Amino acid sequence: MRSTDRRIVLGLYRSGPEPELLRRALDLGVTGLDTAYNYQHFSSHQALAAAAGEALDEFEITTKVGFFPQGHDLSPERLRQAVRQTVDDLGRVPDTVLLHNPECSVDGFEAACEALVRIRDDGLCREWGISTWSPQELVGRSWALPPPDVIMVRAGLSVPAPVLDATERLTIGLGAKKVYGMAPFGGNANDPIWSKVDTHLFLTPGQQAHTLQAALAAAFAIPEVERIAVGTSSPTHLAHIVQARSLTISPAVIERYRALLRARTERNPTG
């Protein structure tokens, strides 16, 4: 994948949408936002609309539905109610609505997908898709589904081989049109592991980059995704990580890394 094809999206899972952060994102060319119905104790969409103000329409908004105060629920009517509330809270239609971790309610997966197709066709969003943390629960079945516009999956060096393999099987099996990534640092950019891993090995020679920048660049190829949601509450940190878009990774190193992961799994399937 060419570096010019990569996009970094501002993830709003751990932190609320602060006006300064949103302004800085636009300045940096980060026009995608990733949120969910249940973020910030189910107030994420209202908070985003208030923080962004008139600039909200400058962003491409991806949100997720599936978690509710009573638990995980993929019933079609509950999903439709949540998307309608999302539109009301944002004051606009979200660009993409994803099923949030449908592996938590596998029996309702097909009906939920069909519900999101109808929601899209009714004009309550522009694209529909799936966001899955554990795709293993969704593969190995014959789903009778229309191809999702988007599938969102974990990406990066912290993703285990079984998850990567299941991601690719699910993407191909469902015929997903686009693949997005999330959690490129395993949910914690401050984990001490990042000070022990030489992520520069994944770059072509002669490039200068911080450890996390190189890790993010590699994440675009593990698995191959066209955009990655990265969470931060710091405008300075955001400015730092967006530089990863211009880094060039080594396909040969990525392939060797994937081969090593597979070999390790074959030796220790439960490890």
TIDRENTOR-51756 format. One record per residue: chain; x, y negated, z of N, C-alpha, C in turn; residue in one letter. Coordinates in pm, whole numbers, m for minus. Layout:
BEGIN
  selum    n_c1    n_c2    n_c3   ca_c1   ca_c2   ca_c3    c_c1    c_c2    c_c3  fipa
      A       X       Y       Z       X       Y       Z       X       Y       Z     A
...
***
This chain:
BEGIN
  selum    n_c1    n_c2    n_c3   ca_c1   ca_c2   ca_c3    c_c1    c_c2    c_c3  fipa
      A      83     119       0       0       0       0      87    m124       0     M
      A      56    m217     m88     130    m342     m94      98    m427      28     R
      A     199    m502      77     177    m585     194      68    m688     170     S
      A      51    m731      45     m50    m831      14    m192    m777      27     T
      A    m206    m643      32    m338    m583      46    m382    m571     191     D
      A    m292    m593     284    m323    m570     424    m395    m690     486     R
      A    m487    m657     576    m554    m763     651    m552    m728     798     R
      A    m530    m829     880    m539    m814    1024    m668    m880    1070     I
      A    m742    m807    1151    m870    m852    1202    m856    m874    1352     V
      A    m916    m979    1403    m911   m1008    1546   m1014    m923    1620     L
      A    m966    m833    1705   m1054    m749    1784   m1093    m817    1914     G
      A   m1220    m805    1951   m1272    m876    2068   m1316    m780    2178     L
      A   m1251    m663    2186   m1291    m563    2285   m1253    m604    2426     Y
      A   m1129    m642    2448   m1080    m667    2583   m1099    m812    2628     R
      A   m1113    m902    2537   m1121   m1043    2574   m1236   m1111    2503     S
      A   m1291   m1212    2566   m1399   m1287    2504   m1347   m1379    2396     G
      A   m1436   m1423    2309   m1397   m1510    2198   m1380   m1655    2244     P
      A   m1258   m1696    2268   m1232   m1833    2311   m1221   m1924    2190     E
      A   m1274   m2047    2198   m1268   m2139    2084   m1128   m2161    2030     P
      A   m1029   m2178    2120    m892   m2201    2074    m839   m2082    1995     E
      A    m869   m1961    2042    m823   m1841    1973    m888   m1829    1835     L
      A   m1015   m1860    1825   m1084   m1851    1697   m1032   m1956    1599     L
      A   m1004   m2076    1648    m949   m2180    1560    m812   m2138    1509     R
      A    m730   m2082    1598    m596   m2040    1559    m604   m1926    1458     R
      A    m700   m1837    1477    m717   m1726    1383    m743   m1780    1242     A
      A    m831   m1876    1230    m859   m1933    1098    m736   m2001    1040     L
      A    m661   m2070    1125    m538   m2136    1078    m440   m2034    1020     D
      A    m438   m1914    1079    m345   m1809    1037    m399   m1724     923     L
      A    m518   m1754     879    m578   m1674     772    m643   m1546     820     G
      A    m665   m1535     951    m733   m1418    1007    m882   m1451    1010     V
      A    m954   m1405     912   m1095   m1440     899   m1190   m1326     935     T
      A   m1135   m1212     975   m1217   m1099    1015   m1224   m1087    1166     G
      A   m1343   m1057    1218   m1363   m1034    1361   m1425    m897    1381     L
      A   m1379    m826    1484   m1434    m695    1517   m1490    m700    1658     D
      A   m1618    m671    1671   m1683    m674    1801   m1782    m559    1810     T
      A   m1867    m560    1911   m1967    m453    1926   m2081    m503    2014     A
      A   m2194    m439    1998   m2315    m474    2072   m2291    m469    2223     Y
      A   m2210    m375    2270   m2193    m356    2414   m2074    m429    2473     N
      A   m1994    m498    2393   m1878    m568    2448   m1923    m683    2539     Y
      A   m1833    m720    2631   m1862    m827    2728   m1999    m808    2795     Q
      A   m2021    m685    2840   m2146    m653    2912   m2269    m690    2829     H
      A   m2264    m656    2702   m2376    m674    2609   m2406    m821    2579     F
      A   m2307    m906    2596   m2327   m1048    2564   m2231   m1096    2455     S
      A   m2166   m1002    2388   m2057   m1039    2296   m2104   m1126    2180     S
      A   m2218   m1096    2123   m2263   m1172    2006   m2304   m1314    2042     H
      A   m2370   m1329    2154   m2406   m1463    2200   m2280   m1544    2231     Q
      A   m2183   m1479    2297   m2059   m1549    2332   m1983   m1589    2207     A
      A   m1981   m1502    2107   m1911   m1533    1982   m1976   m1651    1911     L
      A   m2108   m1651    1903   m2178   m1761    1837   m2151   m1893    1908     A
      A   m2149   m1891    2041   m2125   m2014    2116   m1982   m2063    2099     A
      A   m1886   m1970    2099   m1745   m2009    2090   m1708   m2057    1950     A
      A   m1763   m1994    1849   m1727   m2029    1711   m1801   m2152    1661     A
      A   m1923   m2171    1707   m2001   m2285    1662   m2023   m2283    1512     G
      A   m2004   m2397    1449   m2027   m2407    1305   m1927   m2326    1223     E
      A   m1816   m2288    1286   m1713   m2210    1214   m1750   m2063    1201     A
      A   m1860   m2021    1263   m1894   m1878    1261   m1907   m1824    1119     L
      A   m1960   m1906    1030   m1980   m1860     892   m1850   m1844     815     D
      A   m1740   m1893     872   m1610   m1877     806   m1550   m1739     832     E
      A   m1611   m1664     924   m1560   m1532     961   m1641   m1421     896     F
      A   m1572   m1311     871   m1637   m1186     831   m1651   m1101     957     E
      A   m1773   m1072     995   m1800   m1008    1124   m1835    m861    1106     I
      A   m1758    m777    1174   m1789    m634    1184   m1832    m607    1327     T
      A   m1945    m543    1344   m1990    m507    1478   m2033    m362    1480     T
      A   m2058    m311    1599   m2088    m169    1617   m2208    m152    1709     K
      A   m2287     m50    1683   m2403     m21    1767   m2404     128    1802     V
      A   m2452     157    1921   m2458     296    1966   m2454     308    2118     G
      A   m2388     213    2184   m2383     214    2331   m2480     111    2386     F
      A   m2558     157    2486   m2660      72    2548   m2649      84    2699     F
      A   m2715      m3    2774   m2704       6    2921   m2740     143    2976     P
      A   m2829     214    2906   m2871     347    2954   m2778     458    2904     Q
      A   m2684     426    2819   m2592     526    2766   m2585     523    2615     G
      A   m2528     628    2557   m2513     635    2412   m2644     683    2350     H
      A   m2685     614    2242   m2815     644    2182   m2809     612    2033     D
      A   m2831     712    1950   m2831     693    1805   m2970     703    1745     L
      A   m3074     691    1826   m3209     699    1772   m3231     583    1676     S
      A   m3290     609    1560   m3304     506    1456   m3371     378    1503     P
      A   m3478     390    1582   m3548     269    1625   m3462     186    1721     E
      A   m3387     255    1807   m3300     181    1900   m3190     110    1824     R
      A   m3136     173    1722   m3032     109    1641   m3087     m13    1569     L
      A   m3207       1    1513   m3267    m113    1441   m3292    m230    1537     R
      A   m3342    m201    1655   m3364    m307    1753   m3234    m379    1787     Q
      A   m3127    m301    1802   m2998    m360    1836   m2945    m449    1724     A
      A   m2962    m405    1601   m2914    m486    1489   m2998    m613    1475     V
      A   m3129    m602    1495   m3213    m722    1491   m3172    m822    1599     R
      A   m3144    m770    1719   m3099    m859    1826   m2965    m921    1792     Q
      A   m2878    m843    1727   m2748    m895    1685   m2765   m1013    1590     T
      A   m2854    m999    1494   m2881   m1108    1400   m2932   m1230    1474     V
      A   m3022   m1209    1568   m3075   m1322    1646   m2966   m1388    1729     D
      A   m2882   m1307    1794   m2778   m1362    1881   m2672   m1438    1802     D
      A   m2636   m1385    1686   m2534   m1450    1603   m2591   m1569    1527     L
      A   m2719   m1564    1498   m2778   m1666    1412   m2743   m1645    1267     G
      A   m2701   m1525    1233   m2666   m1488    1096   m2657   m1337    1087     R
      A   m2653   m1288     965   m2640   m1144     941   m2494   m1104     954     V
      A   m2462    m997    1030   m2324    m948    1033   m2286    m889     898     P
      A   m2160    m896     865   m2116    m841     736   m2121    m689     736     D
      A   m2077    m628     846   m2071    m481     854   m2124    m435     988     T
      A   m2206    m331     987   m2252    m267    1110   m2209    m121    1106     V
      A   m2140     m78    1212   m2087      58    1220   m2155     134    1334     L
      A   m2178     263    1314   m2217     350    1424   m2100     361    1519     L
      A   m2125     336    1647   m2018     329    1746   m1998     467    1810     H
      A   m1886     530    1775   m1851     662    1830   m1967     762    1819     N
      A   m2012     791    1697   m2123     885    1681   m2092    1025    1730     P
      A   m1964    1056    1750   m1928    1187    1803   m1985    1210    1943     E
      A   m2029    1102    2009   m2089    1116    2142   m2232    1171    2135     C
      A   m2293    1164    2017   m2430    1214    1998   m2440    1278    1861     S
      A   m2366    1386    1842   m2353    1446    1709   m2487    1488    1650     V
      A   m2578    1536    1734   m2705    1586    1682   m2786    1476    1613     D
      A   m2762    1352    1649   m2837    1243    1588   m2761    1172    1478     G
      A   m2649    1229    1434   m2560    1160    1341   m2626    1132    1206     F
      A   m2684    1235    1145   m2742    1217    1012   m2855    1114    1013     E
      A   m2945    1127    1109   m3058    1034    1116   m3010     891    1141     A
      A   m2903     877    1220   m2849     745    1248   m2788     683    1124     A
      A   m2716     763    1047   m2659     713     922   m2768     668     826     C
      A   m2872     748     815   m2984     711     727   m3050     583     775     E
      A   m3056     565     908   m3115     442     963   m3031     320     926     A
      A   m2899     334     932   m2813     220     896   m2820     188     747     L
      A   m2838     290     664   m2857     263     521   m2982     178     501     V
      A   m3090     213     569   m3214     135     557   m3196      m5     613     R
      A   m3122     m16     722   m3095    m147     782   m3019    m235     684     I
      A   m2920    m177     618   m2846    m252     516   m2936    m291     400     R
      A   m3014    m195     353   m3101    m222     238   m3209    m325     271     D
      A   m3243    m337     399   m3341    m437     441   m3279    m575     463     D
      A   m3147    m585     440   m3082    m715     448   m3035    m757     586     G
      A   m3030    m662     682   m2986    m696     817   m2834    m686     832     L
      A   m2767    m636     732   m2621    m637     724   m2585    m616     578     C
      A   m2458    m636     546   m2416    m621     406   m2355    m483     378     R
      A   m2293    m425     481   m2233    m293     467   m2261    m213     593     E
      A   m2258     m81     579   m2276       5     696   m2163     107     699     W
      A   m2143     165     815   m2038     266     824   m2030     330     961     G
      A   m1912     384     990   m1889     465    1109   m1759     421    1175     I
      A   m1762     406    1306   m1640     383    1384   m1625     500    1480     S
      A   m1519     578    1464   m1502     699    1544   m1366     704    1611     T
      A   m1366     735    1739   m1243     751    1814   m1193     896    1807     W
      A   m1286     989    1800   m1252    1133    1797   m1320    1199    1678     S
      A   m1265    1183    1559   m1332    1235    1438   m1338    1386    1432     P
      A   m1261    1455    1517   m1263    1602    1515   m1405    1656    1535     Q
      A   m1486    1582    1613   m1622    1628    1642   m1714    1620    1520     E
      A   m1672    1546    1418   m1759    1522    1303   m1719    1601    1179     L
      A   m1603    1664    1180   m1557    1739    1063   m1602    1885    1075     V
      A   m1592    1956     963   m1628    2096     962   m1777    2122     951     G
      A   m1854    2016     921   m1998    2031     902   m2035    1979     764     R
      A   m2146    2028     713   m2194    1984     581   m2299    1875     602     S
      A   m2253    1752     606   m2345    1641     626   m2409    1601     494     W
      A   m2539    1582     494   m2610    1534     375   m2631    1384     390     A
      A   m2527    1309     353   m2528    1165     377   m2488    1088     252     L
      A   m2540     966     236   m2484     878     134   m2345     833     179     P
      A   m2253     805      88   m2118     763     128   m2123     634     208     P
      A   m2061     629     324   m2057     505     401   m1970     401     331     P
      A   m2007     275     349   m1925     168     293   m1789     162     363     D
      A   m1789     191     493   m1669     175     575   m1660     289     676     V
      A   m1539     336     702   m1513     420     818   m1397     357     893     I
      A   m1412     343    1025   m1309     282    1109   m1253     388    1202     M
      A   m1119     397    1208   m1053     504    1282    m930     450    1354     V
      A    m880     529    1447    m754     493    1511    m640     498    1409     R
      A    m546     406    1424    m432     401    1333    m306     371    1411     A
      A    m194     427    1364     m66     393    1424      10     509    1484     G
      A     121     476    1545     215     576    1594     165     651    1717     L
      A      63     601    1783      11     669    1902     m98     770    1870     S
      A    m136     781    1744    m247     871    1707    m195    1014    1690     V
      A    m252    1111    1761    m206    1250    1748    m234    1308    1610     P
      A    m155    1407    1572    m171    1471    1441    m312    1526    1419     A
      A    m374    1595    1516    m509    1647    1490    m610    1537    1458     P
      A    m594    1421    1522    m684    1309    1494    m659    1255    1354     V
      A    m533    1242    1316    m501    1194    1181    m556    1289    1075     L
      A    m536    1417    1095    m585    1515     997    m738    1513     989     D
      A    m804    1504    1105    m950    1499    1106   m1001    1372    1040     A
      A    m929    1261    1062    m966    1134     998    m966    1147     847     T
      A    m862    1206     793    m851    1218     648    m955    1315     592     E
      A    m982    1422     664   m1085    1517     621   m1223    1452     623     R
      A   m1251    1374     727   m1381    1309     737   m1398    1203     629     L
      A   m1293    1125     607   m1299    1019     506   m1328    1077     368     T
      A   m1257    1184     334   m1277    1249     204   m1414    1317     199     I
      A   m1449    1386     307   m1575    1460     309   m1697    1371     295     G
      A   m1692    1253     358   m1806    1162     351   m1800    1070     230     L
      A   m1684    1066     164   m1670     977      49   m1668     831      87     G
      A   m1608     799     202   m1604     660     249   m1536     570     147     A
      A   m1594     455     124   m1542     364      23   m1421     285      73     K
      A   m1420     252     202   m1310     176     261   m1276     234     397     K
      A   m1148     226     434   m1103     277     564   m1037     162     640     V
      A   m1087     137     761   m1031      35     849    m963     103     967     Y
      A    m866      36    1026    m796      90    1142    m823      10    1268     G
      A    m792      71    1382    m806       4    1511    m704      62    1608     M
      A    m683      m9    1720    m595      35    1829    m456      74    1781     A
      A    m386     m13    1706    m254      25    1653    m148      44    1760     P
      A    m172      m8    1881     m76       9    1990    m130     104    2097     F
      A    m225     187    2058    m280     283    2152    m362     220    2262     G
      A    m407      98    2240    m487      28    2340    m406     m51    2440     G
      A    m273     m47    2430    m191    m119    2528     m58    m158    2466     N
      A     m49    m282    2421      76    m331    2362     186    m350    2465     A
      A     149    m347    2594     248    m364    2701     298    m231    2757     N
      A     255    m122    2699     300       9    2745     452      19    2731     D
      A     521      68    2835     668      79    2829     719     162    2712     P
      A     633     247    2656     677     332    2546     728     250    2429     I
      A     671     129    2411     709      48    2295     850      m8    2307     W
      A     904      m8    2427    1044     m50    2444    1141      65    2422     S
      A    1088     187    2405    1173     304    2389    1170     361    2247     K
      A    1080     311    2164    1065     362    2028    1125     263    1929     V
      A    1209     312    1840    1268     226    1737    1175     223    1616     D
      A    1079     133    1621     981     125    1514    1039      69    1385     T
      A    1157       9    1392    1220     m46    1272    1256      64    1171     H
      A    1264     188    1218    1295     299    1127    1190     314    1018     L
      A    1070     263    1042     962     277     945     965     169     837     F
      A    1054      72     852    1064     m37     755    1174      m8     654     L
      A    1160     m64     535    1271     m58     441    1384    m144     494     T
      A    1509    m113     461    1624    m183     520    1625    m333     491     P
      A    1691    m405     583    1716    m547     563    1609    m641     613     G
      A    1511    m590     686    1402    m675     736    1418    m700     885     Q
      A    1385    m820     927    1389    m857    1067    1247    m855    1123     Q
      A    1229    m783    1232    1095    m774    1290    1104    m733    1436     A
      A    1006    m775    1512     992    m731    1650     936    m589    1651     H
      A     956    m519    1761     910    m381    1773     761    m367    1741     T
      A     677    m454    1798     534    m443    1775     495    m481    1633     L
      A     568    m574    1573     541    m608    1434     567    m489    1343     Q
      A     679    m421    1367     712    m303    1286     612    m191    1311     A
      A     569    m175    1436     470     m72    1467     338     m99    1397     A
      A     299    m226    1392     174    m261    1325     185    m240    1175     L
      A     298    m276    1118     318    m252     974     306    m103     942     A
      A     367     m19    1027     359     126    1005     217     177    1019     A
      A     140     115    1108       3     162    1134     m86     154    1010     A
      A     m53      65     918    m133      55     796    m122     180     709     F
      A     m22     264     739      m3     386     660     m28     513     741     A
      A     m71     499     868     m89     616     954    m227     608    1021     I
      A    m335     650     954    m345     688     813    m351     562     726     P
      A    m369     578     597    m373     462     509    m503     385     530     E
      A    m489     258     571    m604     171     593    m576      37     529     V
      A    m680     m37     499    m661    m166     434    m668    m283     530     E
      A    m722    m260     649    m721    m364     752    m718    m298     888     R
      A    m667    m372     987    m656    m319    1123    m706    m424    1220     I
      A    m790    m382    1314    m836    m468    1421    m735    m464    1535     A
      A    m688    m582    1574    m590    m595    1682    m647    m689    1787     V
      A    m653    m644    1910    m707    m727    2016    m600    m810    2083     G
      A    m632    m936    2108    m544   m1025    2184    m626   m1143    2232     T
      A    m586   m1199    2345    m649   m1322    2395    m556   m1441    2379     S
      A    m439   m1417    2322    m335   m1520    2312    m318   m1569    2169     S
      A    m339   m1697    2142    m311   m1751    2009    m166   m1731    1968     P
      A     m74   m1739    2064      68   m1720    2034      95   m1576    1992     T
      A      37   m1481    2064      54   m1339    2029      m5   m1310    1893     H
      A    m120   m1370    1864    m182   m1350    1733     m92   m1400    1622     L
      A     m33   m1518    1641      58   m1573    1540     178   m1482    1520     A
      A     220   m1416    1628     335   m1326    1621     303   m1200    1541     H
      A     188   m1140    1569     160   m1011    1507     116   m1023    1361     I
      A      62   m1138    1322      18   m1148    1182     136   m1143    1085     V
      A     256   m1166    1137     373   m1159    1050     397   m1017     999     Q
      A     335    m919    1065     350    m779    1020     292    m758     881     A
      A     205    m847     837     143    m830     705     246    m832     593     R
      A     356    m903     615     453    m922     507     565    m818     508     S
      A     566    m730     608     672    m630     619     646    m514     523     L
      A     755    m458     471     747    m346     377     788    m217     448     T
      A     701    m119     446     731       9     511     792     106     411     I
      A     857     208     465     920     311     383     825     430     369     S
      A     770     456     252     680     571     234     748     703     268     P
      A     878     713     240     949     838     268     956     864     418     A
      A     980     759     495     987     775     641     849     810     696     V
      A     746     745     644     610     776     688     578     923     662     I
      A     614     972     545     586    1111     511     663    1207     601     E
      A     787    1175     631     865    1261     722     804    1261     861     R
      A     758    1145     905     695    1135    1036     569    1221    1043     Y
      A     486    1213     940     364    1293     938     397    1442     936     R
      A     502    1480     863     542    1620     858     589    1669     995     A
      A     661    1584    1065     707    1620    1200     589    1636    1295     L
      A     490    1548    1284     371    1561    1368     299    1693    1343     L
      A     285    1728    1216     216    1853    1183     293    1974    1235     R
      A     425    1970    1219     507    2081    1266     497    2096    1417     A
      A     495    1984    1487     483    1989    1633     349    2049    1673     R
      A     243    2013    1603     111    2066    1635     104    2216    1608     T
      A     169    2260    1501     169    2403    1470     242    2483    1577     E
      A     349    2424    1633     423    2493    1739     347    2492    1871     R
      A     272    2385    1894     203    2369    2021      63    2313    1996     N
      A     m30    2395    1950    m163    2348    1909    m239    2275    2018     P
      A    m213    2306    2144    m287    2243    2253    m212    2127    2315     T
      A     m90    2097    2263     m11    1991    2325     m42    1856    2270     G
***
